[in-house]
Amino acid sequence: MFLEGARWDHKKHYINNPYPKELFSDLPLVHLQPIEDRKAPTEGVYNCPLYKVESRRGTLSTTGHSTNFVMFMELTSKDQEDTWIRAGVAAFLSLRY
């Protein structure tokens, strides 16, 4: 997976500002484990949209989401969620090259 508009800090384990002139950075391998009746955290997390391809567009499905949209990923962050929303941070499963 790849992250646009931010980078994953491998030492501190949260998203951070990207390096200069870096368009995309790698995200670590993710293991998804369902937990019944889990309480979602309200602070210290950015709900990052995950898309199949970097165009971020697709046809609108009956769920109201784009067919390119996969899910929201909770990425830990030291900054407020608004910071990453204004920066347009998103994750992608594949890039064009």
VEXROLUM-810024 format. One record per atom (N, C-alpha, C, O, CB): x, y, z; residue in three letters. Coordinates in steps of 0.2 Angstrom, whole numbers, plus 5000, padded with zeros to 4 digits. Glycine has a CB too. Layout:
# residues N
XYZala;...
# end
This chain:
# residues 97
500449945000met;500050005000met;500450065000met;501050065002met;499550005006met;500250124997phe;500550184997phe;500150235000phe;499550235000phe;500750194989phe;500550285002leu;500250345006leu;500450405002leu;500950425000leu;500450355013leu;499950455000glu;500050514996glu;499850575001glu;499350575004glu;499550514990glu;500350625001gly;500250685006gly;500450675013gly;500450725016gly;499450695006gly;500750615014ala;501050605021ala;501550545020ala;501550515015ala;500550595026ala;501850535026arg;502250475026arg;502150435032arg;502050465037arg;503050485025arg;502350375032trp;502250335039trp;502950335042trp;503450315039trp;502050255037trp;503050355048asp;503650355052asp;503750295055asp;503350275060asp;503650415057asp;504250255052his;504350185055his;504550175062his;504450125065his;504750145050his;504950235064lys;505250235071lys;504750255076lys;504750225081lys;505850275071lys;504250295074lys;503850325079lys;503150295078lys;502650295083lys;503750395079lys;502950255073his;502350225072his;501750265071his;501250255074his;502250175077his;501850325067tyr;501250365066tyr;501350405059tyr;501950405057tyr;501150415072tyr;500850435056ile;500950475050ile;501250535052ile;501150565057ile;500350475046ile;501650565047asn;502050625048asn;502050655041asn;501850635036asn;502750605051asn;502350725041asn;502350755035asn;502850725030asn;503350695033asn;502650835037asn;502650725024pro;503150695019pro;503850725018pro;503850785020pro;502750695012pro;504250695016tyr;504950725014tyr;504850765008tyr;504350755004tyr;505450665013tyr;505250815007pro;505250865002pro;505250824995pro;505650774994pro;505750915002pro;504850844990lys;504850814984lys;504650734984lys;504750704979lys;505450814980lys;504350714989glu;504150644989glu;503350634988glu;502950664993glu;504350604996glu;503150614983leu;502450604981leu;502050554985leu;501550554988leu;502350604974leu;502450494985phe;502150434988phe;502650404993phe;503250404991phe;501850384983phe;502350374998ser;502850335003ser;502450265004ser;501850265003ser;502950375009ser;502850225006asp;502650155008asp;502250155014asp;502550185019asp;503150105007asp;501750115015leu;501450095021leu;501650025023leu;501749985019leu;500650105021leu;501750015030pro;501949945032pro;501349895031pro;500749915029pro;502049945039pro;501549835031leu;501049785030leu;500549785036leu;500749795041leu;501449715030leu;499949775034val;499349785039val;499049715039val;498849675034val;498849835036val;498849695046his;498449635047his;497849655050his;497749695055his;498849585052his;497249645046leu;496649665049leu;496349605053leu;496249555051leu;496149685043leu;496149625059gln;495849575063gln;495149605066gln;495149655070gln;496249555069gln;494549575064pro;493949595067pro;493849585074pro;494049535077pro;493349565063pro;493549635077ile;493449635085ile;492749655086ile;492449705083ile;493949685089ile;492349615089glu;491649625090glu;491549675095glu;491849685100glu;491349555092glu;491049725094asp;490849775098asp;491449825100asp;491549845106asp;490549755104asp;491949835095arg;492449875097arg;492249955097arg;491949975093arg;493049865091arg;492549985102lys;492450055102lys;493050095098lys;493650085099lys;492450085110lys;492850135093ala;493250165089ala;493650225093ala;493250265096ala;492950195082ala;494250235092pro;494550285096pro;494350355093pro;494250365087pro;495350285095pro;494350405097thr;494150475095thr;494750525094thr;494650575091thr;493650505100thr;495250505097glu;495850555097glu;496450515095glu;496550455096glu;495950585103glu;496950545092gly;497550515090gly;497550465084gly;497950425083gly;497850475095gly;496950475080val;496850435074val;496650475068val;496250515069val;496350375076val;496950455062tyr;496650485056tyr;496350435052tyr;496650385050tyr;497250515052tyr;495650435050asn;495350395046asn;495450405039asn;495150445036asn;494550395048asn;495950365037cys;496250375030cys;495850335025cys;495750275026cys;497050365030cys;495650375020pro;495250335014pro;495750285010pro;496350315009pro;494850375010pro;495650225009leu;496050185005leu;495650174998leu;495050154998leu;496150115009leu;496050184993tyr;495750174986tyr;496150124983tyr;496650104984tyr;495750244982tyr;495850094977lys;496150044973lys;496750074969lys;497250044969lys;495650004969lys;496550124966val;497050164961val;497050234963val;496650264966val;496850154954val;497550264961glu;497650334963glu;497250394960glu;497250444962glu;498350354962glu;496850374955ser;496350424952ser;495850444957ser;495550504956ser;496050394946ser;495650404962arg;495150424967arg;494450434965arg;494050454968arg;495350484971arg;494350414959arg;493650414956arg;493450344953arg;493850304952arg;493650464950arg;492850344953gly;492550284950gly;491750294950gly;491550354951gly;492650214955gly;491350244948thr;490650254948thr;490350254955thr;490650214959thr;490350204943thr;489850284956leu;489550284962leu;489050224963leu;488650214959leu;489050354963leu;489250184968ser;488850124969ser;488250144973ser;488150194976ser;489250074972ser;487850084975thr;487250094979thr;487350114986thr;486950134989thr;486850034978thr;487950104988thr;488150114995thr;488350184996thr;488350215002thr;488750074997thr;488350224991gly;488550294991gly;489250314990gly;489450364990gly;488250324997gly;489650254990his;490450264989his;490650254982his;490250214978his;490750224994his;491250274980ser;491450264974ser;491650184973ser;491850154978ser;492150304972ser;491650154967thr;491850084966thr;492650084967thr;492850024968thr;491650064960thr;492950134967asn;493650134968asn;493850134976asn;494450114978asn;494050194965asn;493350154980phe;493450164987phe;493450094990phe;493050054989phe;492950204990phe;493950074995val;493950014998val;493750015005val;493249985007val;494749984998val;494050055009met;493850065016met;494250125019met;494650155016met;493950005020met;494050135026phe;494450185030phe;494950145034phe;494750105037phe;493950235034phe;495550175034met;496050145038met;496150195044met;496250255043met;496650125034met;496250165050glu;496350205056glu;497150205057glu;497450165059glu;496050175063glu;497450265055leu;498150275055leu;498350325062leu;497950375062leu;498450305049leu;498750295066thr;498950335072thr;499250405070thr;499650405065thr;499350305077thr;499150455073ser;499350525072ser;499450565078ser;499050555083ser;498850555067ser;499950605078lys;500050655083lys;499750715082lys;499650755087lys;500850665085lys;499550735076asp;499150795074asp;498450775074asp;498150725074asp;499450815067asp;498050835073gln;497350825073gln;497150795066gln;497550805061gln;496950895074gln;496550765066glu;496350735059glu;496250795054glu;496350775048glu;495650695060glu;496050855056asp;495950905051asp;496550925047asp;496550945041asp;495650965054asp;497150915050thr;497750925047thr;497850885041thr;498050905035thr;498350915052thr;497650815041trp;497750765036trp;497250775031trp;497350765025trp;497850695039trp;496650795033ile;496050805028ile;496250865024ile;496150855018ile;495350815032ile;496450915026arg;496650975022arg;497250965018arg;497250995012arg;496851035027arg;497650915020ala;498250895015ala;498050845010ala;498450835005ala;498750865020ala;497450815010gly;497150775005gly;497550705006gly;497650675001gly;497250804999gly;497750685012val;498050625013val;497650565011val;497050555014val;498350615020val;497850515007ala;497450455005ala;497950395004ala;498550405003ala;497050464999ala;497750335005ala;498150275004ala;497850244997ala;497250244996ala;498150225010ala;498350204994phe;498150174988phe;498450104988phe;498950094990phe;498450214982phe;498150054984leu;498349994984leu;498849984978leu;499249934978leu;497749944983leu;498750024973ser;499250024967ser;499350084964ser;498950134965ser;498949974962ser;499950094961leu;500150154958leu;500150144950leu;500150084948leu;500750184960leu;500250194946arg;500250194939arg;500950154936arg;500950124931arg;500150254936arg;501450164940tyr;502050144937tyr;502250074941tyr;502850054939tyr;502650194939tyr;
# end
